[in-house]
Amino acid sequence: MTGNNRNNRLVSTPQADRLLGLGGNDTLVGRNGSDRLEGGTGNDFLDGGKGRDTYVGGGGRDRFKLSRREGRDTILDFQNGVDRLALAGNLEFDDLTIRRSGRNTLISAGRDQLALLSNINSNQITAADFVTL
């Protein structure tokens, strides 16, 4: 499913889908499948829903939703100091464990693995990188 250069709201089907926002400040919402959400340019909000989703924010100040019991998502282009990780479902920064996993950063809450930040040093991730929904 592909948007345009305006502000789009794209919602996936229950299967695994690819949502591409292109330009504009887009909201991309996945459902139960393992979706690929690509914001494109603009300040986008990406919410993969349940499943092991892949996020590509693109340019702009993007927000990536993290929530318990929705599967571990992979964020391929997190821009430290620019993008934000949006905590949902009563999650707070103090609930998180942030650790190195190879060349990546793994973010967990208890036994729930929330996100893998590709090619990001775990020492760079601080409370300033998070917002609460």
HELIX and SHEET records of a PDB file:
HELIX    1   1 PHE A   93  ASP A   95  5                                   3    
HELIX    2   2 SER A  122  GLN A  124  5                                   3    
HELIX    3   3 ALA A  127  ASP A  129  5                                   3    
SHEET    1   A 6 ARG A   9  VAL A  11  0                                        
SHEET    2   A 6 THR A  27  VAL A  29  1                                        
SHEET    3   A 6 PHE A  45  ASP A  47  1                                        
SHEET    4   A 6 ARG A  63  LEU A  66  1                                        
SHEET    5   A 6 ARG A  84  LEU A  87  1                                        
SHEET    6   A 6 PHE A 130  THR A 132  1                                        
SHEET    1   B 7 ARG A  18  LEU A  20  0                                        
SHEET    2   B 7 ARG A  36  GLU A  38  1                                        
SHEET    3   B 7 THR A  54  VAL A  56  1                                        
SHEET    4   B 7 ASP A  73  ILE A  75  1                                        
SHEET    5   B 7 ASP A 112  LEU A 117  1                                        
SHEET    6   B 7 ASN A 104  ALA A 109 -1                                        
SHEET    7   B 7 LEU A  96  SER A 101 -1                                        
END                                                                             
